[in-house]
Amino acid sequence: MTLFLDPISNPPVKVLGLGVFDGLHLGHKQLFSKCTHLMTFSPHPDLVLNKRTSLKTITTLEEMRVIYPNIIALNFTKEIAALTPQAFCDNILLAQLNPKKIVVGYDYRFGHKRLGDVPFLSKWCEKNNIDFECIQPFSIDNVPVKSGVIRNALEQGEFNKAVALLGHAYIIKGDVIKGEGRGTSLGYPTANIAVSNNKLLPTPGVYTGRVLVEDTFYLCMIYIGSKPTFNGTQKGVEVYIHQFNQTIYNHNLTVFIEAYVRDELTFNDKEELMTQIKLDLTVLNTAKL
């Protein structure tokens, strides 16, 4: 059985943070700012334990590493889920990682039937001469910053609220694939991004942000939707890269979506669409990298 999905980056593991970390939001930042490494679970435990039939993630594993590179991904299986808290700590945390300190959130649970909790882990660390720290809840305007709150905001179209709680731009990472070429025919070529099936996309609309192409950032507009003007049915992601004219098929792009601009609209014809695109792009004319 493969225990970790990737080799551990930058060993040794000195200060280890434990959690699922979907989104790596401001609440998580209170924890990961104290750590040299984070250990997350992939796939999400709820899927392995059949608590949910599907779950759209705020950040894929690759996207998490854009924010925090030193992530250890534990290959979460039913065998791992069946480990008692003692066995999880002894066989994985101590035998495989041997950290000098462990940091968790106030509500961290682990082990078979989630029987492991903060008091158990604190006592285990003490017995094994490992420093331990528990991070208390973090709130903004009396709203606890949690992945579920951010997921709900994204699903309800409250994108700017979600970004404020994340504390960073919303990241989409994927390869550039061939599209229908319609943007090029309109004079505004776009990069179509292949997005992971389990990635939570913001609601259909137009957004502004930046995109990383190889080692360079560019301003961009992001369209998320099904192209209703052209009778489209499948939701996709297209990126218009400002002042950029290179061919980048098969390149892997990291898109940082920073702000909502407008909802998805259906236009009567191409001319009406082009007029709106020109209006949308005025946002980039005053923006700075």
N, C-alpha and C positions, 0 to 999 in steps of 0.2 A: 504494500500500500504506500502510495506517495503521501508523505506527511505534509510537506510544504510544496506549494505549487511552483515556486522559483527559489533559486539559491538566495541565501540571506545576504542582503547588501550591507556593506561596511561593517563586518563583524569586528570585535565581539559586541554582543547585545548588553549594553550597560544599564539603561533605564528603559523598561518595557511598558508600554501602554496597552491595555487590553480592551477590546470592544468590537462592535460591528463597524462603526464609523461610516455609515452611509451618508455621504455629503460632506464629511469633514467640516462641519459648521462651527460657529462661534462657541458653542458649548463644548465641542470636541477640542477646540483650540486651547481651552483652559487646561486640558489634559496633555495634548501632544506637544505643547510648548515646553513641557518639562521632560520630554522623552528623547531618547536617541533612536528608538524603533517603536513601531506600532504593530500589533498582531491582530489581524482581522480574520474573518471566516468567509470562505468561498467554496461552494455557493452559500447563499444566505441560509442560516439555520432554519428559518420558518419553512423554506421550500423542502429541505431534506426531511424535516419532521412532519411534513404534510399539514402544517398549520395554515398554509395558503397554497392555492393551486398555481398562482402566478404572483409575481411581485416586480414592479418596475423600480429599478434602482436610481437613486439620485446621481450616484457616481459609480461607474464601472471601476474595476481594479486598476486598469491603466490610467483612468482619469484621477483616481486617488493619488497615484504616484506623481502626477503633475504638481499637486499641492504639497505632498509629503513623500519624498522618494523612498525612505527607509521603511517600507511596509512589508511585513511578513504575512503571507497568505496561507493560513492553515486550510488544508483540503478537508472541508467539513463533510463527514460521512456519517452513516448510522452507527458505525463502529466508534467513531469519535464521540458521537452524541451519547452513546451508552456508557462512556467512562464515568466512574464516580468522581466527585470533586477531588478526592485524594489522589486517584489515579491520574486525573488530568494534570494536577499540579506536579506530581512526582515524575510522570513519564514524558510530559511535554514541556512544561515550564522549566523544571529543574534539569532534567536529563538532556533535553535538546537545546535549550536556550541559556540557561544558567545566568539570569540577569542579576545585577547587583541591587536593583530596585524595581518595584512594580507599582504602576499607577493605574487606578481604575476610577470610573464614575460611581456616584453614590448608589445607583440602581443596578450595578453589574451583577449578573447571575450566570452560572456556568455549571457544567457537569450534568449527569443523568437527572432528568426531570427538574433541571435548574435548581438543584438542591444546594449548590455552592453559592455563597453570597459574600458580601464584604467582610463581615465578622470572621467567617471561616478563612478567607484568604489572608486576612490580617494575622490571624493566629499561625497559619501555615508559614507565612513569611518570617514571622518572629522565630519559629522553631528552626528555620533554615538560614538564619542570619541574613535575610534579605530585607532591605528597607521597603517600607510600604507607605503609599499615600492615597487617600480617597478624595476625589474632587467633588465639591458640593454643587447643587443645581445652579445653572446659569440662566438668567432671565433678562429680557429686554421689554421695558414697559409692562412688567408683570406677566409677560408671556414666556413660558419656559421654551428655551431653544432646543428643540428636539427634531429628529429626522421626520417623524410623523407629521409635525406641524408644517414643516417645509414642504413635504410631499403634498399635503392637502392644499397649501397655498399655490403650488404649481398646477395642480389639477383644477383648481377653481379660477385660474387666470390671474392670480395675484402675484405676478412674476417679480415685481420690484420688492414686494414684501419678502418673498423667498430669498432673493439675493441679499437683502439687508440682514436676514437671519443667518444666511450662509457666511457672510463676511467676505465673500469673494465672488467673482463672476461665475455664472453657470457654465460648466465645461462640457463640451461635446467633442469626443475624439474619434476619428474614423478616416477611412481611406476615401480618396476622391474617385468616383465612378462616373462612367459616361451617362449623361442624361439625354433628354430629347433635343438638346441644342436650341431650345426656344429662346433662352436668354440671350444667346449670341445673335440670333436673328433679330432680336429687338434692340441690339446695340449694348446690352448689359449682360455680358457672359457671367455665368455663375458656376461654382463648384458644387456638384452634388455629393453629399457625404453619406457613406454607408454607415448606418447607425446600428449598434447592437440591439437585438430584439428585446432585451430586458432593460433597455434604457428608457427612463421616464423623460419624455419630451414636453417642453412647455406647450401651452395651448396654441392653436393655429394663430399666426400673426407675423408681424415684422418686428425685428429687434435690431439693436445696434451693439457693436462690440469690437473685438480685435481677433485676429487669427494669426497663429504662428505657422509660418511656412519655412520649413527647415530651421534656420536660426534667426529669422527676421519676423518682427511683428508688423502687421498691416491693419489699418482700420477696415471695418467691413459692416455690411448689412446682412442680416440672417433672415431668411424666410422659412417658416415652418408651416406646412399645410399640404393640401391635396390639389391645388391649382383648380379651383372651381370654375374659373373663367374658361378653362379649356376642358371642362367636364372630367377632371381628374378624380380619382377615388382613393388613392393610396397616399397616406401621410408621409412626407419626406422633409429633408433639410437641404436648403440651398444657400450658398454663401456668395455674395458679391464682394469681391476684394477690391478696395479702393486703390486706384492708380497702380494697377497690376495687370500685366498682359502675358504672363508665362503660361505654358501648358504644364499642368500638374496632375494629369491622370495617374492614378495608383499611388500618389503621394499620400502620406498620413498627415492629416492636419489636426491641430488642436484649436478649437474655436472657443473663445471666451465671450459668452453672451452677457452683456452688461446692463441693458435697459430695454424695456418694452417701448415700442414706437406706436403701433396701431394693430387693430384686429385684422384678420383675414377678410378680404372683400371680394365680391364678384363683380367684374366689370363687363360693360356692354360690348366692348371691342378692344382691339389692341391699342388704339390711339388713347383711349381712356386709361388703360393700364399704364402706358408709357408716361402719361402726364402725372399719374400718381407716383411712379417710380422716381421721376425727376424731383418731385416734392419730397419724397422720403429721403433722397440722397442729400438734400440740403443740410440734414443733420450731420453728415460726415464733413461737409465743407467747413464747419466751425469746430469740429472735434480735434483733439490732440492725442497722439500716442502716449 
